[in-house]
């Protein structure tokens, strides 16, 4: 072990923690974000696509293009995953 670790002593005087403040966001918010991310990952694993995420992406990255309706979106993703045309290999870009 380092000599500095062995030689450490508690500072003289009153020594106590008055308040612990979280760094950045409160832990509850962080856990909510983690939980939402896990939910989205599990939905994508079983083939359920997130229309709200698609709308947000279209607003941020393609504001000039009108987004597909919810029905069109699910039909597009279904066709991309399970192609109905012969010889078409599918990969859902959603």
BAVO-882546 format. One record per residue: residue in three letters; x, y, z of N, C-alpha, C, O, CB in turn; residue number from 1. Coordinates in pm, 1 decimal. Glycine has a CB too. Layout:
N
    r       nc1       nc2       nc3      cac1      cac2      cac3       cc1       cc2       cc3       oc1       oc2       oc3      cbc1      cbc2      cbc3    k
  ala         X         Y         Z         X         Y         Z         X         Y         Z         X         Y         Z         X         Y         Z  NUM
...
END
This chain:
94
    r       nc1       nc2       nc3      cac1      cac2      cac3       cc1       cc2       cc3       oc1       oc2       oc3      cbc1      cbc2      cbc3    k
  unk      83.2    -119.2       0.0       0.0       0.0       0.0      87.3     125.0       0.0     202.4     123.5      43.6     -94.4       0.1     121.2    1
  unk      29.8     230.2     -49.1     102.0     356.1     -52.7     116.1     413.0      88.1      26.5     398.3     171.1      31.0     456.4    -144.6    2
  unk     227.8     477.2     113.8     250.9     539.1     245.2     151.2     651.3     271.5     114.6     676.1     386.4     394.4     593.5     254.6    3
  unk     106.7     719.8     165.0      11.6     830.4     182.8    -122.1     778.6     236.0    -186.5     845.1     317.2      -9.8     905.6      49.4    4
  unk    -163.6     661.4     191.0    -289.3     604.2     238.7    -276.6     564.8     385.3    -367.7     588.3     464.7    -329.6     482.2     153.4    5
  unk    -164.8     505.7     420.4    -144.4     463.8     557.9    -131.5     583.1     652.6    -171.2     574.3     768.8     -21.1     376.3     567.5    6
  unk     -76.8     693.2     604.5     -53.2     810.1     688.7    -173.9     902.8     697.6    -167.4    1002.6     769.4      64.8     886.8     636.8    7
  unk    -283.5     874.4     628.0    -399.8     963.8     626.7    -464.7     968.0     763.5    -482.1     865.1     828.8    -502.1     919.2     521.0    8
  unk    -500.2    1088.6     806.0    -569.2    1108.6     933.1    -687.9    1200.5     909.5    -684.0    1287.0     822.0    -473.3    1167.7    1041.2    9
  unk    -792.1    1181.7     987.0    -909.9    1266.3     977.4    -872.3    1408.0    1018.8    -801.3    1426.9    1117.6   -1025.5    1211.5    1065.5   10
  unk    -920.6    1510.4     942.2    -888.3    1648.5     978.1    -938.6    1682.3    1118.8   -1039.7    1629.5    1165.1    -948.9    1745.8     875.6   11
  unk    -866.2    1770.1    1183.6    -903.9    1811.7    1319.1   -1026.2    1902.7    1313.2   -1048.8    1969.6    1212.3    -785.8    1883.9    1389.7   12
  unk   -1102.4    1905.6    1416.9   -1220.3    1992.2    1422.8   -1346.9    1913.9    1394.6   -1347.6    1790.8    1394.7   -1207.2    2107.5    1323.7   13
  unk   -1455.8    1989.4    1370.0   -1584.9    1926.9    1345.1   -1584.6    1861.5    1207.8   -1552.7    1926.5    1108.3   -1699.0    2030.1    1355.8   14
  unk   -1619.3    1735.3    1201.5   -1611.9    1659.4    1076.8   -1739.4    1578.1    1060.3   -1757.0    1475.4    1125.9   -1487.1    1566.9    1074.8   15
  unk   -1827.2    1623.3     973.9   -1947.1    1547.0     942.9   -2002.4    1592.6     809.2   -1975.3    1704.0     764.3   -2053.1    1562.4    1054.2   16
  unk   -2080.7    1505.2     745.6   -2144.1    1537.6     619.0   -2280.5    1597.0     650.9   -2363.5    1531.9     714.3   -2156.3    1411.6     526.1   17
  unk   -2303.8    1720.2     607.2   -2430.5    1786.7     634.7   -2537.5    1749.6     533.0   -2653.9    1731.5     568.6   -2411.1    1936.8     636.4   18
  unk   -2498.3    1738.3     406.4   -2595.3    1711.2     301.6   -2524.1    1647.8     183.7   -2415.3    1690.5     144.8   -2668.9    1840.2     258.8   19
  unk   -2586.3    1545.8     127.4   -2535.0    1483.1       5.4   -2617.3    1531.9    -112.3   -2739.1    1514.3    -113.8   -2539.0    1327.3      15.4   20
  unk   -2554.1    1591.7    -209.3   -2624.0    1639.9    -327.3   -2591.1    1548.5    -445.6   -2474.9    1513.6    -466.1   -2585.4    1787.7    -358.4   21
  unk   -2691.6    1509.8    -522.8   -2662.7    1426.0    -640.2   -2587.5    1504.8    -745.7   -2605.2    1625.8    -759.6   -2792.3    1369.4    -699.8   22
  unk   -2503.5    1434.5    -819.8   -2431.6    1497.1    -929.8   -2519.8    1494.1   -1053.1   -2569.2    1388.0   -1091.2   -2296.1    1426.0    -956.6   23
  unk   -2539.8    1607.0   -1115.0   -2622.2    1611.7   -1236.4   -2769.5    1601.6   -1203.3   -2823.5    1682.8   -1128.1   -2583.2    1499.8   -1332.0   24
  unk   -2833.7    1501.1   -1260.3   -2977.6    1482.3   -1242.7   -3006.0    1404.8   -1114.6   -2920.2    1331.2   -1066.0   -3037.8    1409.1   -1363.9   25
  unk   -3125.8    1421.0   -1060.2   -3162.0    1338.0    -944.4   -3163.6    1190.2    -984.4   -3194.5    1158.3   -1099.2   -3300.7    1380.2    -887.5   26
  unk   -3130.8    1099.8    -891.7   -3124.3     956.8    -926.9   -3255.1     902.6    -983.4   -3253.1     815.0   -1069.9   -3085.9     875.9    -805.4   27
  unk   -3369.0     953.4    -936.0   -3497.0     903.8    -985.6   -3508.4     927.3   -1135.8   -3553.0     838.8   -1208.8   -3613.8     971.5    -911.7   28
  unk   -3469.7    1043.1   -1181.8   -3477.8    1075.2   -1323.8   -3383.0     986.6   -1404.8   -3417.6     940.4   -1513.6   -3445.1    1223.7   -1347.1   29
  unk   -3264.7     963.6   -1351.2   -3169.1     877.0   -1419.9   -3225.4     736.2   -1434.5   -3214.7     676.0   -1541.3   -3035.2     873.2   -1344.1   30
  unk   -3285.4     683.3   -1328.0   -3343.3     549.3   -1333.4   -3460.2     543.2   -1430.0   -3479.9     442.9   -1498.6   -3388.1     505.4   -1195.1   31
  unk   -3538.4     651.7   -1435.2   -3650.0     654.3   -1530.3   -3597.7     647.7   -1673.4   -3654.9     577.3   -1756.6   -3735.9     781.3   -1510.4   32
  unk   -3490.3     719.9   -1703.0   -3432.9     716.1   -1837.5   -3379.3     576.9   -1869.6   -3396.8     527.1   -1980.8   -3321.0     820.4   -1851.1   33
  unk   -3314.3     515.1   -1772.4   -3262.8     379.3   -1793.8   -3378.9     284.2   -1818.9   -3372.3     201.0   -1909.3   -3178.8     331.5   -1672.1   34
  unk   -3485.6     295.8   -1739.3   -3601.0     207.3   -1754.3   -3667.4     227.1   -1890.3   -3703.5     129.7   -1956.2   -3702.4     231.9   -1641.7   35
  unk   -3683.9     353.3   -1933.2   -3742.8     379.1   -2065.0   -3656.6     321.1   -2176.5   -3708.8     265.9   -2273.4   -3761.7     529.6   -2086.6   36
  unk   -3525.4     333.4   -2163.1   -3435.2     276.2   -2263.0   -3445.9     124.6   -2269.2   -3444.6      66.0   -2377.4   -3291.9     316.3   -2233.1   37
  unk   -3456.5      61.0   -2152.2   -3473.2     -84.2   -2149.6   -3605.8    -125.2   -2212.3   -3611.4    -222.5   -2287.4   -3464.7    -136.4   -2006.0   38
  unk   -3711.8     -52.1   -2182.0   -3841.4     -83.5   -2240.9   -3835.6     -74.4   -2393.0   -3885.8    -162.1   -2463.3   -3949.2      10.6   -2186.2   39
  unk   -3774.1      32.1   -2442.8   -3764.4      48.7   -2588.0   -3680.3     -63.5   -2649.3   -3714.2    -114.7   -2756.1   -3703.5     186.3   -2622.8   40
  unk   -3571.5    -102.0   -2583.1   -3487.0    -210.4   -2634.6   -3563.9    -341.0   -2642.3   -3555.1    -412.8   -2741.9   -3363.0    -228.1   -2547.0   41
  unk   -3639.5    -372.2   -2537.2   -3716.7    -497.2   -2537.4   -3825.1    -495.5   -2644.6   -3849.9    -596.8   -2710.0   -3780.1    -521.0   -2399.7   42
  unk   -3889.5    -380.7   -2662.5   -3992.6    -371.6   -2767.3   -3931.1    -393.2   -2905.0   -3987.9    -463.5   -2988.6   -4063.9    -234.4   -2762.1   43
  unk   -3815.2    -332.9   -2928.3   -3750.3    -350.0   -3058.5   -3705.1    -493.8   -3079.0   -3706.0    -543.1   -3191.8   -3630.9    -255.4   -3071.5   44
  unk   -3665.7    -561.9   -2971.7   -3622.9    -702.2   -2984.3   -3737.0    -792.4   -3029.0   -3715.0    -889.3   -3101.6   -3566.9    -752.6   -2851.6   45
  unk   -3858.9    -760.8   -2985.8   -3971.9    -845.4   -3024.9   -4045.0    -789.8   -3145.7   -4145.0    -847.5   -3188.5   -4068.7    -860.6   -2909.1   46
  unk   -3997.4    -678.5   -3202.1   -4053.2    -628.3   -3326.6   -4159.8    -522.1   -3313.4   -4229.6    -494.1   -3410.8   -4108.3    -738.8   -3401.3   47
  unk   -4175.4    -461.5   -3196.1   -4272.4    -353.3   -3178.7   -4196.4    -222.0   -3193.9   -4106.8    -193.3   -3114.4   -4345.6    -361.9   -3038.5   48
  unk   -4230.1    -142.8   -3293.4   -4157.2     -19.8   -3321.4   -4221.0      98.5   -3251.5   -4340.4      97.3   -3221.6   -4150.7       5.4   -3471.1   49
  unk   -4141.4     200.1   -3225.8   -4183.3     315.6   -3147.5   -4219.1     431.3   -3241.0   -4130.9     499.1   -3293.6   -4071.9     357.7   -3048.3   50
  unk   -4347.1     452.9   -3260.8   -4393.3     557.8   -3351.2   -4358.6     696.7   -3297.6   -4323.1     785.6   -3375.0   -4544.3     546.0   -3373.0   51
  unk   -4368.6     716.3   -3165.3   -4336.9     847.1   -3107.3   -4189.9     881.6   -3127.5   -4156.0     997.3   -3152.5   -4371.5     849.4   -2957.8   52
  unk   -4103.9     783.4   -3116.9   -3961.7     805.3   -3141.2   -3937.9     843.1   -3287.7   -3855.7     929.7   -3317.7   -3880.5     679.4   -3104.0   53
  unk   -4009.9     777.6   -3377.7   -4001.5     809.7   -3520.5   -4045.0     954.1   -3545.6   -3979.3    1026.8   -3620.1   -4088.5     712.5   -3603.3   54
  unk   -4156.5     996.0   -3483.0   -4203.4    1133.9   -3501.9   -4101.7    1235.3   -3451.2   -4077.3    1337.5   -3515.3   -4337.0    1154.8   -3430.6   55
  unk   -4042.8    1206.2   -3335.9   -3942.2    1296.9   -3281.0   -3820.9    1304.5   -3374.9   -3767.2    1412.8   -3397.8   -3898.6    1250.4   -3139.3   56
  unk   -3778.6    1191.7   -3428.4   -3667.2    1189.4   -3522.6   -3699.8    1272.6   -3646.7   -3616.2    1349.7   -3693.9   -3633.6    1044.5   -3562.6   57
  unk   -3821.3    1256.9   -3699.3   -3860.3    1332.5   -3819.3   -3864.0    1482.7   -3791.7   -3822.6    1562.3   -3876.1   -3997.7    1285.3   -3870.0   58
  unk   -3913.4    1522.1   -3674.0   -3917.3    1665.0   -3639.4   -3777.7    1723.5   -3628.9   -3753.5    1835.4   -3674.2   -3992.1    1686.1   -3507.8   59
  unk   -3684.5    1648.0   -3568.7   -3549.7    1700.1   -3547.1   -3463.0    1696.4   -3672.5   -3390.0    1791.6   -3700.0   -3482.4    1622.3   -3437.7   60
  unk   -3470.3    1588.1   -3748.3   -3375.7    1568.7   -3858.0   -3433.0    1591.7   -3997.3   -3357.2    1619.1   -4090.4   -3321.3    1431.8   -3851.1   61
  unk   -3562.3    1581.6   -4014.1   -3624.7    1598.0   -4144.8   -3750.7    1684.2   -4134.0   -3859.9    1636.8   -4165.1   -3658.8    1460.7   -4205.6   62
  unk   -3737.7    1809.7   -4090.6   -3858.0    1892.4   -4069.5   -3932.5    1925.8   -4199.0   -4051.0    1959.0   -4195.2   -3819.4    2021.2   -4000.0   63
  unk   -3864.2    1917.2   -4313.1   -3929.3    1952.1   -4439.5   -4016.1    1839.2   -4492.9   -4102.0    1863.3   -4577.7   -3825.4    1989.5   -4542.9   64
  unk   -3996.1    1715.9   -4445.5   -4073.8    1601.7   -4494.1   -4190.8    1573.0   -4400.2   -4174.0    1575.4   -4278.2   -3984.0    1476.6   -4507.6   65
  unk   -4307.1    1546.5   -4454.6   -4419.7    1509.3   -4367.4   -4400.8    1365.1   -4318.7   -4366.0    1277.8   -4398.1   -4556.6    1524.5   -4442.9   66
  unk   -4423.1    1339.3   -4190.3   -4406.5    1202.2   -4140.1   -4520.4    1112.0   -4186.9   -4628.8    1159.1   -4221.2   -4399.2    1201.8   -3986.6   67
  unk   -4493.5     981.2   -4187.6   -4596.5     884.3   -4223.2   -4701.8     880.5   -4112.3   -4674.1     914.0   -3997.2   -4534.7     742.8   -4246.1   68
  unk   -4820.6     839.8   -4148.8   -4923.2     818.8   -4046.3   -4883.0     695.2   -3965.1   -4795.4     618.7   -4005.3   -5067.1     801.0   -4110.9   69
  unk   -4947.2     677.8   -3852.9   -4912.2     564.1   -3767.3   -4935.5     431.5   -3839.8   -4855.6     338.6   -3828.6   -4993.8     567.9   -3637.0   70
  unk   -5043.9     424.3   -3912.9   -5075.3     301.6   -3987.0   -4970.1     275.6   -4095.4   -4923.4     162.8   -4111.3   -5216.4     311.2   -4050.4   71
  unk   -4933.2     380.8   -4170.0   -4830.2     366.4   -4273.8   -4695.4     325.3   -4213.1   -4623.0     243.3   -4269.6   -4814.6     498.4   -4352.1   72
  unk   -4663.7     383.3   -4098.4   -4537.3     352.1   -4030.9   -4529.1     204.0   -3995.1   -4429.3     138.4   -4024.9   -4521.8     437.6   -3904.2   73
  unk   -4632.9     151.4   -3932.0   -4631.1      10.7   -3892.9   -4630.5     -81.4   -4014.9   -4565.6    -186.0   -4013.1   -4751.4     -20.8   -3804.2   74
  unk   -4702.1     -43.4   -4120.3   -4703.0    -123.2   -4243.0   -4563.3    -123.6   -4304.4   -4515.3    -228.1   -4348.3   -4807.4     -68.1   -4344.6   75
  unk   -4497.3      -6.7   -4307.9   -4362.1       5.7   -4362.9   -4264.6     -82.8   -4285.1   -4185.0    -155.3   -4344.7   -4315.2     152.9   -4359.4   76
  unk   -4271.2     -76.6   -4151.8   -4179.8    -156.6   -4069.3   -4207.8    -305.1   -4082.1   -4115.3    -386.4   -4081.8   -4190.1    -115.2   -3923.2   77
  unk   -4333.9    -340.4   -4093.4   -4369.8    -481.2   -4110.4   -4318.2    -533.5   -4244.4   -4264.2    -643.9   -4251.7   -4522.8    -499.7   -4100.8   78
  unk   -4334.9    -454.6   -4349.9   -4284.5    -494.8   -4481.8   -4131.8    -501.6   -4483.8   -4073.8    -586.8   -4551.1   -4333.6    -397.2   -4589.3   79
  unk   -4067.2    -411.1   -4409.6   -3921.5    -412.5   -4405.9   -3870.0    -534.6   -4330.2   -3766.5    -590.8   -4365.9   -3868.6    -284.0   -4341.4   80
  unk   -3941.4    -575.3   -4226.9   -3897.1    -690.6   -4149.0   -3932.5    -822.8   -4216.2   -3851.3    -915.3   -4219.1   -3958.0    -685.8   -4010.3   81
  unk   -4053.1    -831.3   -4269.8   -4099.5    -951.8   -4338.1   -4139.3    -914.7   -4480.2   -4257.0    -890.2   -4506.7   -4218.8   -1017.8   -4262.1   82
  unk   -4042.4    -910.2   -4572.7   -4072.1    -863.8   -4708.4   -4175.3    -951.9   -4778.3   -4167.8   -1074.7   -4774.4   -3944.5    -859.4   -4790.9   83
  unk   -4271.9    -885.9   -4842.3   -4375.4    -959.8   -4914.2   -4337.7    -978.9   -5060.6   -4394.1   -1064.4   -5128.9   -4509.7    -887.3   -4903.8   84
  unk   -4242.2    -899.5   -5108.8   -4198.6    -913.2   -5247.0   -4090.9   -1021.9   -5255.4   -4001.0   -1025.5   -5171.4   -4145.4    -777.6   -5302.2   85
  unk   -4098.6   -1109.9   -5355.0   -3997.6   -1215.7   -5366.1   -3859.9   -1156.5   -5398.3   -3847.5   -1064.2   -5478.9   -4038.4   -1317.9   -5474.8   86
  unk   -3758.9   -1210.9   -5334.5   -3621.7   -1166.8   -5360.1   -3579.2   -1042.6   -5285.6   -3465.2    -998.7   -5300.2   -3604.4   -1142.9   -5503.2   87
  unk   -3666.9    -984.7   -5206.3   -3632.1    -863.5   -5132.7   -3588.8    -902.3   -4991.1   -3665.3    -961.9   -4915.2   -3752.4    -763.5   -5129.1   88
  unk   -3465.0    -867.2   -4957.6   -3417.6    -891.9   -4821.8   -3449.4    -768.6   -4738.8   -3420.4    -656.5   -4780.6   -3264.0    -924.4   -4819.0   89
  unk   -3508.1    -788.0   -4623.1   -3555.2    -674.1   -4545.2   -3468.9    -638.9   -4426.9   -3413.4    -725.5   -4359.3   -3691.2    -700.0   -4498.0   90
  unk   -3459.2    -511.2   -4403.8   -3396.2    -458.6   -4283.4   -3473.1    -332.5   -4249.6   -3477.3    -239.7   -4330.3   -3240.9    -430.4   -4303.1   91
  unk   -3533.0    -327.0   -4134.3   -3615.9    -213.0   -4097.8   -3529.6     -92.5   -4064.8   -3453.3     -99.1   -3968.5   -3706.0    -247.7   -3979.4   92
  unk   -3537.2      16.8   -4138.7   -3457.3     135.8   -4110.2   -3520.1     225.8   -4005.5   -3467.8     334.2   -3979.9   -3435.6     213.9   -4236.1   93
  unk   -3629.7     185.2   -3944.4   -3699.4     269.1   -3847.5   -3618.4     287.5   -3722.6   -3662.4     355.8   -3630.1   -3833.4     210.5   -3813.0   94
END
